[in-house]
Amino acid sequence: MGAGMSMGEKKNELVLLEDAAEELATTGLRLLMLIREGTLVGIENDGEWRISRESLERLKCTGVAPPELKGCGAACTASNCGRH
């Protein structure tokens, strides 16, 4: 925690997408996918994504699982995706 930063401020801290990806040893694209599915909390402002420190810390506890190699989302209607 930074000097002079309270626990509440740390909890509300926003981390640049690139810094978060480096911290988690993954890619920015993977983090954007995690934001989209609701695993991470992120905001976009002027083309720059930031992720909440709180959601990053929570993800560190569970790990960054690789995306499924086969199939697609539950809403898919394609007959050739491997899930139907």
Distance bins in CASP14 RR format, pairs under 12 A and 6 or more apart:
PFRMAT RR
TARGET T0000
AUTHOR 0000-0000-0000
RMODE 2
METHOD distances of the structure
MODEL  1
1 7 1 0 0 1 0 0 0 0 0 0 0
1 8 0 0 0 0 1 0 0 0 0 0 0
1 9 0 0 0 0 1 0 0 0 0 0 0
1 10 1 0 1 0 0 0 0 0 0 0 0
1 11 0 0 0 0 0 1 0 0 0 0 0
1 13 0 0 0 0 1 0 0 0 0 0 0
1 53 0 0 0 0 1 0 0 0 0 0 0
1 57 0 0 0 0 0 1 0 0 0 0 0
2 9 0 0 0 0 1 0 0 0 0 0 0
2 10 1 0 0 1 0 0 0 0 0 0 0
2 13 0 0 0 0 1 0 0 0 0 0 0
2 53 0 0 0 0 0 1 0 0 0 0 0
3 9 0 0 0 0 0 1 0 0 0 0 0
3 10 0 0 0 0 0 1 0 0 0 0 0
4 10 0 0 0 0 1 0 0 0 0 0 0
5 11 0 0 0 0 0 1 0 0 0 0 0
5 12 0 0 0 0 0 1 0 0 0 0 0
5 13 1 0 0 1 0 0 0 0 0 0 0
5 53 0 0 0 0 0 1 0 0 0 0 0
6 12 0 0 0 0 1 0 0 0 0 0 0
6 13 0 0 0 0 0 1 0 0 0 0 0
7 13 0 0 0 0 0 1 0 0 0 0 0
7 53 0 0 0 0 0 1 0 0 0 0 0
7 54 0 0 0 0 0 1 0 0 0 0 0
7 57 0 0 0 0 0 1 0 0 0 0 0
8 52 0 0 0 0 0 1 0 0 0 0 0
8 53 0 0 0 0 1 0 0 0 0 0 0
8 54 0 0 0 0 1 0 0 0 0 0 0
9 53 0 0 0 0 1 0 0 0 0 0 0
9 54 0 0 0 0 0 1 0 0 0 0 0
10 52 0 0 0 0 0 1 0 0 0 0 0
10 53 1 0 0 1 0 0 0 0 0 0 0
10 54 0 0 0 0 1 0 0 0 0 0 0
10 56 0 0 0 0 0 1 0 0 0 0 0
10 57 0 0 0 0 1 0 0 0 0 0 0
11 41 0 0 0 0 0 1 0 0 0 0 0
11 52 0 0 0 0 1 0 0 0 0 0 0
11 53 1 0 0 1 0 0 0 0 0 0 0
11 54 1 0 1 0 0 0 0 0 0 0 0
11 55 0 0 0 0 0 1 0 0 0 0 0
11 56 0 0 0 0 0 1 0 0 0 0 0
11 57 0 0 0 0 1 0 0 0 0 0 0
11 58 0 0 0 0 0 1 0 0 0 0 0
12 41 0 0 0 0 0 1 0 0 0 0 0
12 43 0 0 0 0 0 1 0 0 0 0 0
12 50 0 0 0 0 0 1 0 0 0 0 0
12 52 1 0 0 1 0 0 0 0 0 0 0
12 53 1 0 0 1 0 0 0 0 0 0 0
12 54 1 0 0 1 0 0 0 0 0 0 0
12 55 0 0 0 0 0 1 0 0 0 0 0
13 19 0 0 0 0 0 1 0 0 0 0 0
13 20 0 0 0 0 0 1 0 0 0 0 0
13 41 0 0 0 0 0 1 0 0 0 0 0
13 50 0 0 0 0 1 0 0 0 0 0 0
13 51 0 0 0 0 1 0 0 0 0 0 0
13 52 1 0 0 1 0 0 0 0 0 0 0
13 53 1 1 0 0 0 0 0 0 0 0 0
13 54 0 0 0 0 1 0 0 0 0 0 0
13 55 0 0 0 0 0 1 0 0 0 0 0
13 56 0 0 0 0 1 0 0 0 0 0 0
13 57 0 0 0 0 1 0 0 0 0 0 0
14 20 0 0 0 0 1 0 0 0 0 0 0
14 40 0 0 0 0 0 1 0 0 0 0 0
14 41 0 0 0 0 1 0 0 0 0 0 0
14 42 1 0 0 1 0 0 0 0 0 0 0
14 43 1 0 0 1 0 0 0 0 0 0 0
14 44 0 0 0 0 0 1 0 0 0 0 0
14 45 0 0 0 0 1 0 0 0 0 0 0
14 48 0 0 0 0 0 1 0 0 0 0 0
14 49 0 0 0 0 1 0 0 0 0 0 0
14 50 1 1 0 0 0 0 0 0 0 0 0
14 51 1 0 0 1 0 0 0 0 0 0 0
14 52 1 0 0 1 0 0 0 0 0 0 0
14 53 1 0 0 1 0 0 0 0 0 0 0
14 54 0 0 0 0 1 0 0 0 0 0 0
14 55 0 0 0 0 0 1 0 0 0 0 0
14 56 0 0 0 0 1 0 0 0 0 0 0
15 21 0 0 0 0 1 0 0 0 0 0 0
15 22 0 0 0 0 1 0 0 0 0 0 0
15 23 1 0 0 1 0 0 0 0 0 0 0
15 24 0 0 0 0 0 1 0 0 0 0 0
15 28 0 0 0 0 0 1 0 0 0 0 0
15 31 0 0 0 0 1 0 0 0 0 0 0
15 40 0 0 0 0 0 1 0 0 0 0 0
15 41 0 0 0 0 0 1 0 0 0 0 0
15 42 0 0 0 0 1 0 0 0 0 0 0
15 43 0 0 0 0 0 1 0 0 0 0 0
15 48 0 0 0 0 0 1 0 0 0 0 0
15 49 0 0 0 0 1 0 0 0 0 0 0
15 50 1 0 0 1 0 0 0 0 0 0 0
15 51 1 0 1 0 0 0 0 0 0 0 0
15 52 1 0 0 1 0 0 0 0 0 0 0
15 53 1 0 1 0 0 0 0 0 0 0 0
15 54 0 0 0 0 0 1 0 0 0 0 0
15 55 0 0 0 0 1 0 0 0 0 0 0
15 56 1 0 0 1 0 0 0 0 0 0 0
15 57 0 0 0 0 0 1 0 0 0 0 0
15 59 0 0 0 0 0 1 0 0 0 0 0
15 60 0 0 0 0 0 1 0 0 0 0 0
16 22 0 0 0 0 1 0 0 0 0 0 0
16 23 0 0 0 0 0 1 0 0 0 0 0
16 28 0 0 0 0 0 1 0 0 0 0 0
16 31 0 0 0 0 0 1 0 0 0 0 0
16 42 0 0 0 0 0 1 0 0 0 0 0
16 43 0 0 0 0 0 1 0 0 0 0 0
16 44 0 0 0 0 0 1 0 0 0 0 0
16 45 0 0 0 0 0 1 0 0 0 0 0
16 47 0 0 0 0 0 1 0 0 0 0 0
16 48 1 0 0 1 0 0 0 0 0 0 0
16 49 1 0 0 1 0 0 0 0 0 0 0
16 50 1 0 1 0 0 0 0 0 0 0 0
16 51 0 0 0 0 1 0 0 0 0 0 0
16 52 0 0 0 0 0 1 0 0 0 0 0
16 53 0 0 0 0 0 1 0 0 0 0 0
16 56 0 0 0 0 0 1 0 0 0 0 0
17 23 0 0 0 0 0 1 0 0 0 0 0
17 24 0 0 0 0 0 1 0 0 0 0 0
17 26 0 0 0 0 0 1 0 0 0 0 0
17 27 0 0 0 0 1 0 0 0 0 0 0
17 28 1 0 1 0 0 0 0 0 0 0 0
17 29 0 0 0 0 1 0 0 0 0 0 0
17 30 0 0 0 0 0 1 0 0 0 0 0
17 31 1 0 1 0 0 0 0 0 0 0 0
17 32 1 0 0 1 0 0 0 0 0 0 0
17 33 0 0 0 0 0 1 0 0 0 0 0
17 34 0 0 0 0 0 1 0 0 0 0 0
17 35 0 0 0 0 1 0 0 0 0 0 0
17 40 0 0 0 0 1 0 0 0 0 0 0
17 42 0 0 0 0 1 0 0 0 0 0 0
17 43 0 0 0 0 0 1 0 0 0 0 0
17 44 0 0 0 0 1 0 0 0 0 0 0
17 45 0 0 0 0 0 1 0 0 0 0 0
17 47 0 0 0 0 1 0 0 0 0 0 0
17 48 1 0 0 1 0 0 0 0 0 0 0
17 49 1 1 0 0 0 0 0 0 0 0 0
17 50 1 0 0 1 0 0 0 0 0 0 0
17 51 1 0 0 1 0 0 0 0 0 0 0
17 52 0 0 0 0 0 1 0 0 0 0 0
17 56 0 0 0 0 0 1 0 0 0 0 0
18 24 0 0 0 0 0 1 0 0 0 0 0
18 26 0 0 0 0 0 1 0 0 0 0 0
18 27 0 0 0 0 1 0 0 0 0 0 0
18 28 1 0 0 1 0 0 0 0 0 0 0
18 29 0 0 0 0 0 1 0 0 0 0 0
18 31 0 0 0 0 1 0 0 0 0 0 0
18 32 0 0 0 0 0 1 0 0 0 0 0
18 48 0 0 0 0 1 0 0 0 0 0 0
18 49 0 0 0 0 1 0 0 0 0 0 0
18 50 0 0 0 0 0 1 0 0 0 0 0
18 51 0 0 0 0 0 1 0 0 0 0 0
19 28 0 0 0 0 0 1 0 0 0 0 0
19 31 0 0 0 0 0 1 0 0 0 0 0
19 48 0 0 0 0 0 1 0 0 0 0 0
19 49 0 0 0 0 0 1 0 0 0 0 0
19 50 0 0 0 0 1 0 0 0 0 0 0
19 51 0 0 0 0 1 0 0 0 0 0 0
19 53 0 0 0 0 0 1 0 0 0 0 0
19 56 0 0 0 0 1 0 0 0 0 0 0
20 26 0 0 0 0 1 0 0 0 0 0 0
20 27 0 0 0 0 0 1 0 0 0 0 0
20 28 1 0 0 1 0 0 0 0 0 0 0
20 30 0 0 0 0 0 1 0 0 0 0 0
20 31 1 0 1 0 0 0 0 0 0 0 0
20 32 0 0 0 0 0 1 0 0 0 0 0
20 34 0 0 0 0 1 0 0 0 0 0 0
20 35 0 0 0 0 0 1 0 0 0 0 0
20 40 0 0 0 0 1 0 0 0 0 0 0
20 41 0 0 0 0 0 1 0 0 0 0 0
20 42 0 0 0 0 1 0 0 0 0 0 0
20 49 0 0 0 0 1 0 0 0 0 0 0
20 50 0 0 0 0 1 0 0 0 0 0 0
20 51 1 0 1 0 0 0 0 0 0 0 0
20 52 0 0 0 0 1 0 0 0 0 0 0
20 53 0 0 0 0 1 0 0 0 0 0 0
20 55 0 0 0 0 1 0 0 0 0 0 0
20 56 1 0 1 0 0 0 0 0 0 0 0
20 57 0 0 0 0 0 1 0 0 0 0 0
20 59 0 0 0 0 1 0 0 0 0 0 0
20 60 0 0 0 0 0 1 0 0 0 0 0
20 64 0 0 0 0 0 1 0 0 0 0 0
21 27 1 0 1 0 0 0 0 0 0 0 0
21 28 1 0 1 0 0 0 0 0 0 0 0
21 29 0 0 0 0 1 0 0 0 0 0 0
21 30 1 0 0 1 0 0 0 0 0 0 0
21 31 1 0 1 0 0 0 0 0 0 0 0
21 32 0 0 0 0 1 0 0 0 0 0 0
21 33 0 0 0 0 0 1 0 0 0 0 0
21 34 0 0 0 0 0 1 0 0 0 0 0
21 35 0 0 0 0 0 1 0 0 0 0 0
21 40 0 0 0 0 0 1 0 0 0 0 0
21 49 0 0 0 0 0 1 0 0 0 0 0
21 51 0 0 0 0 1 0 0 0 0 0 0
21 56 0 0 0 0 0 1 0 0 0 0 0
21 59 0 0 0 0 0 1 0 0 0 0 0
21 64 0 0 0 0 1 0 0 0 0 0 0
22 28 0 0 0 0 1 0 0 0 0 0 0
22 31 0 0 0 0 0 1 0 0 0 0 0
22 51 0 0 0 0 0 1 0 0 0 0 0
22 56 0 0 0 0 0 1 0 0 0 0 0
23 31 0 0 0 0 0 1 0 0 0 0 0
23 51 0 0 0 0 1 0 0 0 0 0 0
23 53 0 0 0 0 0 1 0 0 0 0 0
23 56 1 0 0 1 0 0 0 0 0 0 0
23 57 0 0 0 0 0 1 0 0 0 0 0
23 59 0 0 0 0 0 1 0 0 0 0 0
23 60 0 0 0 0 1 0 0 0 0 0 0
23 64 0 0 0 0 0 1 0 0 0 0 0
24 30 0 0 0 0 1 0 0 0 0 0 0
24 31 1 0 0 1 0 0 0 0 0 0 0
24 34 0 0 0 0 1 0 0 0 0 0 0
24 39 0 0 0 0 0 1 0 0 0 0 0
24 40 0 0 0 0 1 0 0 0 0 0 0
24 51 0 0 0 0 1 0 0 0 0 0 0
24 55 0 0 0 0 0 1 0 0 0 0 0
24 56 1 0 0 1 0 0 0 0 0 0 0
24 57 0 0 0 0 0 1 0 0 0 0 0
24 58 0 0 0 0 0 1 0 0 0 0 0
24 59 1 0 0 1 0 0 0 0 0 0 0
24 60 1 0 0 1 0 0 0 0 0 0 0
24 61 0 0 0 0 0 1 0 0 0 0 0
24 62 0 0 0 0 0 1 0 0 0 0 0
24 63 1 0 0 1 0 0 0 0 0 0 0
24 64 1 0 1 0 0 0 0 0 0 0 0
24 65 0 0 0 0 0 1 0 0 0 0 0
25 31 0 0 0 0 0 1 0 0 0 0 0
25 59 0 0 0 0 0 1 0 0 0 0 0
25 60 0 0 0 0 0 1 0 0 0 0 0
25 63 0 0 0 0 0 1 0 0 0 0 0
25 64 1 0 0 1 0 0 0 0 0 0 0
25 66 0 0 0 0 0 1 0 0 0 0 0
26 32 0 0 0 0 0 1 0 0 0 0 0
26 33 0 0 0 0 1 0 0 0 0 0 0
26 34 0 0 0 0 1 0 0 0 0 0 0
26 39 0 0 0 0 0 1 0 0 0 0 0
26 40 0 0 0 0 0 1 0 0 0 0 0
26 51 0 0 0 0 0 1 0 0 0 0 0
26 56 0 0 0 0 0 1 0 0 0 0 0
26 59 0 0 0 0 1 0 0 0 0 0 0
26 60 0 0 0 0 0 1 0 0 0 0 0
26 63 0 0 0 0 1 0 0 0 0 0 0
26 64 1 0 1 0 0 0 0 0 0 0 0
26 65 0 0 0 0 0 1 0 0 0 0 0
26 66 0 0 0 0 1 0 0 0 0 0 0
26 67 0 0 0 0 0 1 0 0 0 0 0
27 33 0 0 0 0 1 0 0 0 0 0 0
27 34 0 0 0 0 0 1 0 0 0 0 0
27 64 0 0 0 0 1 0 0 0 0 0 0
27 66 0 0 0 0 0 1 0 0 0 0 0
27 67 0 0 0 0 0 1 0 0 0 0 0
28 34 0 0 0 0 1 0 0 0 0 0 0
28 35 0 0 0 0 1 0 0 0 0 0 0
28 40 0 0 0 0 0 1 0 0 0 0 0
28 42 0 0 0 0 0 1 0 0 0 0 0
28 49 0 0 0 0 1 0 0 0 0 0 0
28 51 0 0 0 0 1 0 0 0 0 0 0
28 64 0 0 0 0 0 1 0 0 0 0 0
29 35 0 0 0 0 0 1 0 0 0 0 0
29 36 0 0 0 0 0 1 0 0 0 0 0
29 49 0 0 0 0 0 1 0 0 0 0 0
29 67 0 0 0 0 1 0 0 0 0 0 0
30 36 0 0 0 0 0 1 0 0 0 0 0
30 37 0 0 0 0 0 1 0 0 0 0 0
30 39 0 0 0 0 0 1 0 0 0 0 0
30 40 0 0 0 0 1 0 0 0 0 0 0
30 51 0 0 0 0 0 1 0 0 0 0 0
30 59 0 0 0 0 0 1 0 0 0 0 0
30 63 0 0 0 0 0 1 0 0 0 0 0
30 64 1 0 0 1 0 0 0 0 0 0 0
30 65 0 0 0 0 1 0 0 0 0 0 0
30 66 0 0 0 0 1 0 0 0 0 0 0
30 67 1 0 0 1 0 0 0 0 0 0 0
31 37 0 0 0 0 0 1 0 0 0 0 0
31 38 0 0 0 0 0 1 0 0 0 0 0
31 39 0 0 0 0 1 0 0 0 0 0 0
31 40 1 0 0 1 0 0 0 0 0 0 0
31 41 0 0 0 0 0 1 0 0 0 0 0
31 42 0 0 0 0 1 0 0 0 0 0 0
31 49 1 0 0 1 0 0 0 0 0 0 0
31 50 0 0 0 0 0 1 0 0 0 0 0
31 51 1 0 0 1 0 0 0 0 0 0 0
31 52 0 0 0 0 0 1 0 0 0 0 0
31 55 0 0 0 0 0 1 0 0 0 0 0
31 56 0 0 0 0 1 0 0 0 0 0 0
31 59 0 0 0 0 1 0 0 0 0 0 0
31 64 0 0 0 0 1 0 0 0 0 0 0
31 67 0 0 0 0 0 1 0 0 0 0 0
32 38 0 0 0 0 0 1 0 0 0 0 0
32 39 0 0 0 0 0 1 0 0 0 0 0
32 40 0 0 0 0 1 0 0 0 0 0 0
32 42 0 0 0 0 1 0 0 0 0 0 0
32 43 0 0 0 0 0 1 0 0 0 0 0
32 44 0 0 0 0 1 0 0 0 0 0 0
32 47 0 0 0 0 0 1 0 0 0 0 0
32 49 1 0 0 1 0 0 0 0 0 0 0
32 50 0 0 0 0 0 1 0 0 0 0 0
32 51 0 0 0 0 1 0 0 0 0 0 0
32 67 0 0 0 0 0 1 0 0 0 0 0
33 39 0 0 0 0 1 0 0 0 0 0 0
33 40 0 0 0 0 1 0 0 0 0 0 0
33 49 0 0 0 0 0 1 0 0 0 0 0
33 64 0 0 0 0 0 1 0 0 0 0 0
33 65 0 0 0 0 0 1 0 0 0 0 0
33 66 0 0 0 0 0 1 0 0 0 0 0
33 67 1 0 0 1 0 0 0 0 0 0 0
33 68 0 0 0 0 0 1 0 0 0 0 0
33 73 0 0 0 0 0 1 0 0 0 0 0
34 40 1 0 1 0 0 0 0 0 0 0 0
34 41 0 0 0 0 1 0 0 0 0 0 0
34 42 0 0 0 0 1 0 0 0 0 0 0
34 49 0 0 0 0 0 1 0 0 0 0 0
34 51 0 0 0 0 1 0 0 0 0 0 0
34 52 0 0 0 0 0 1 0 0 0 0 0
34 55 0 0 0 0 1 0 0 0 0 0 0
34 56 0 0 0 0 0 1 0 0 0 0 0
34 58 0 0 0 0 0 1 0 0 0 0 0
34 59 1 0 0 1 0 0 0 0 0 0 0
34 62 0 0 0 0 0 1 0 0 0 0 0
34 63 0 0 0 0 0 1 0 0 0 0 0
34 64 1 0 0 1 0 0 0 0 0 0 0
34 65 0 0 0 0 1 0 0 0 0 0 0
34 66 0 0 0 0 0 1 0 0 0 0 0
34 67 0 0 0 0 1 0 0 0 0 0 0
35 41 1 0 0 1 0 0 0 0 0 0 0
35 42 1 0 1 0 0 0 0 0 0 0 0
35 43 0 0 0 0 1 0 0 0 0 0 0
35 44 0 0 0 0 1 0 0 0 0 0 0
35 49 1 0 0 1 0 0 0 0 0 0 0
35 50 0 0 0 0 0 1 0 0 0 0 0
35 51 1 0 0 1 0 0 0 0 0 0 0
35 52 0 0 0 0 1 0 0 0 0 0 0
35 55 0 0 0 0 1 0 0 0 0 0 0
35 56 0 0 0 0 0 1 0 0 0 0 0
35 59 0 0 0 0 0 1 0 0 0 0 0
36 42 0 0 0 0 1 0 0 0 0 0 0
36 44 0 0 0 0 0 1 0 0 0 0 0
36 49 0 0 0 0 0 1 0 0 0 0 0
36 67 0 0 0 0 0 1 0 0 0 0 0
36 73 0 0 0 0 0 1 0 0 0 0 0
37 55 0 0 0 0 0 1 0 0 0 0 0
37 59 0 0 0 0 0 1 0 0 0 0 0
37 65 0 0 0 0 0 1 0 0 0 0 0
37 67 0 0 0 0 1 0 0 0 0 0 0
37 68 0 0 0 0 0 1 0 0 0 0 0
37 73 0 0 0 0 1 0 0 0 0 0 0
37 74 0 0 0 0 0 1 0 0 0 0 0
38 51 0 0 0 0 0 1 0 0 0 0 0
38 52 0 0 0 0 0 1 0 0 0 0 0
38 55 0 0 0 0 1 0 0 0 0 0 0
38 58 0 0 0 0 0 1 0 0 0 0 0
38 59 0 0 0 0 0 1 0 0 0 0 0
39 51 0 0 0 0 0 1 0 0 0 0 0
39 52 0 0 0 0 0 1 0 0 0 0 0
39 55 1 0 0 1 0 0 0 0 0 0 0
39 56 0 0 0 0 0 1 0 0 0 0 0
39 58 0 0 0 0 1 0 0 0 0 0 0
39 59 1 0 0 1 0 0 0 0 0 0 0
39 60 0 0 0 0 0 1 0 0 0 0 0
39 62 0 0 0 0 1 0 0 0 0 0 0
39 63 0 0 0 0 1 0 0 0 0 0 0
39 64 0 0 0 0 1 0 0 0 0 0 0
39 65 0 0 0 0 1 0 0 0 0 0 0
39 67 0 0 0 0 0 1 0 0 0 0 0
40 49 0 0 0 0 1 0 0 0 0 0 0
40 50 0 0 0 0 0 1 0 0 0 0 0
40 51 1 0 1 0 0 0 0 0 0 0 0
40 52 1 0 0 1 0 0 0 0 0 0 0
40 53 0 0 0 0 0 1 0 0 0 0 0
40 54 0 0 0 0 1 0 0 0 0 0 0
40 55 1 0 1 0 0 0 0 0 0 0 0
40 56 1 0 0 1 0 0 0 0 0 0 0
40 57 0 0 0 0 0 1 0 0 0 0 0
40 58 0 0 0 0 1 0 0 0 0 0 0
40 59 1 0 0 1 0 0 0 0 0 0 0
40 60 0 0 0 0 0 1 0 0 0 0 0
40 62 0 0 0 0 0 1 0 0 0 0 0
40 63 0 0 0 0 0 1 0 0 0 0 0
40 64 0 0 0 0 1 0 0 0 0 0 0
41 49 0 0 0 0 0 1 0 0 0 0 0
41 50 0 0 0 0 1 0 0 0 0 0 0
41 51 1 0 0 1 0 0 0 0 0 0 0
41 52 1 0 1 0 0 0 0 0 0 0 0
41 53 0 0 0 0 1 0 0 0 0 0 0
41 54 1 0 0 1 0 0 0 0 0 0 0
41 55 1 0 1 0 0 0 0 0 0 0 0
41 56 0 0 0 0 1 0 0 0 0 0 0
41 57 0 0 0 0 0 1 0 0 0 0 0
41 58 0 0 0 0 1 0 0 0 0 0 0
41 59 0 0 0 0 0 1 0 0 0 0 0
42 48 0 0 0 0 0 1 0 0 0 0 0
42 49 1 0 0 1 0 0 0 0 0 0 0
42 50 1 0 0 1 0 0 0 0 0 0 0
42 51 1 0 1 0 0 0 0 0 0 0 0
42 52 1 0 0 1 0 0 0 0 0 0 0
42 53 0 0 0 0 0 1 0 0 0 0 0
42 54 0 0 0 0 0 1 0 0 0 0 0
42 55 1 0 0 1 0 0 0 0 0 0 0
42 56 0 0 0 0 1 0 0 0 0 0 0
42 59 0 0 0 0 0 1 0 0 0 0 0
43 49 1 0 0 1 0 0 0 0 0 0 0
43 50 1 0 1 0 0 0 0 0 0 0 0
43 51 0 0 0 0 1 0 0 0 0 0 0
43 52 0 0 0 0 1 0 0 0 0 0 0
43 55 0 0 0 0 0 1 0 0 0 0 0
44 50 1 0 0 1 0 0 0 0 0 0 0
44 51 0 0 0 0 0 1 0 0 0 0 0
50 56 0 0 0 0 0 1 0 0 0 0 0
51 57 0 0 0 0 0 1 0 0 0 0 0
51 58 0 0 0 0 0 1 0 0 0 0 0
51 59 0 0 0 0 1 0 0 0 0 0 0
51 60 0 0 0 0 0 1 0 0 0 0 0
52 58 0 0 0 0 1 0 0 0 0 0 0
52 59 0 0 0 0 0 1 0 0 0 0 0
53 59 0 0 0 0 0 1 0 0 0 0 0
53 60 0 0 0 0 0 1 0 0 0 0 0
54 60 0 0 0 0 0 1 0 0 0 0 0
54 61 0 0 0 0 0 1 0 0 0 0 0
55 61 0 0 0 0 0 1 0 0 0 0 0
55 62 0 0 0 0 0 1 0 0 0 0 0
56 62 0 0 0 0 0 1 0 0 0 0 0
56 63 0 0 0 0 0 1 0 0 0 0 0
56 64 0 0 0 0 0 1 0 0 0 0 0
57 63 0 0 0 0 0 1 0 0 0 0 0
58 64 0 0 0 0 0 1 0 0 0 0 0
59 65 0 0 0 0 1 0 0 0 0 0 0
67 73 0 0 0 0 0 1 0 0 0 0 0
68 74 0 0 0 0 0 1 0 0 0 0 0
68 76 0 0 0 0 0 1 0 0 0 0 0
68 81 0 0 0 0 0 1 0 0 0 0 0
68 82 0 0 0 0 0 1 0 0 0 0 0
68 83 0 0 0 0 1 0 0 0 0 0 0
69 82 0 0 0 0 0 1 0 0 0 0 0
70 80 0 0 0 0 0 1 0 0 0 0 0
70 81 0 0 0 0 1 0 0 0 0 0 0
70 82 1 0 0 1 0 0 0 0 0 0 0
70 83 1 0 0 1 0 0 0 0 0 0 0
71 78 0 0 0 0 1 0 0 0 0 0 0
71 80 0 0 0 0 1 0 0 0 0 0 0
71 81 1 0 1 0 0 0 0 0 0 0 0
71 82 1 0 1 0 0 0 0 0 0 0 0
71 83 1 0 1 0 0 0 0 0 0 0 0
71 84 0 0 0 0 1 0 0 0 0 0 0
72 78 1 0 0 1 0 0 0 0 0 0 0
72 79 0 0 0 0 0 1 0 0 0 0 0
72 80 0 0 0 0 1 0 0 0 0 0 0
72 81 1 0 1 0 0 0 0 0 0 0 0
72 82 0 0 0 0 1 0 0 0 0 0 0
72 83 1 0 0 1 0 0 0 0 0 0 0
72 84 0 0 0 0 1 0 0 0 0 0 0
73 81 0 0 0 0 1 0 0 0 0 0 0
73 82 0 0 0 0 0 1 0 0 0 0 0
73 83 1 0 0 1 0 0 0 0 0 0 0
73 84 0 0 0 0 0 1 0 0 0 0 0
74 81 0 0 0 0 0 1 0 0 0 0 0
74 83 0 0 0 0 1 0 0 0 0 0 0
74 84 0 0 0 0 0 1 0 0 0 0 0
75 81 0 0 0 0 0 1 0 0 0 0 0
75 83 0 0 0 0 0 1 0 0 0 0 0
75 84 0 0 0 0 0 1 0 0 0 0 0
76 82 0 0 0 0 1 0 0 0 0 0 0
76 83 1 0 0 1 0 0 0 0 0 0 0
76 84 1 0 0 1 0 0 0 0 0 0 0
77 83 0 0 0 0 0 1 0 0 0 0 0
77 84 0 0 0 0 1 0 0 0 0 0 0
78 84 1 0 0 1 0 0 0 0 0 0 0
END
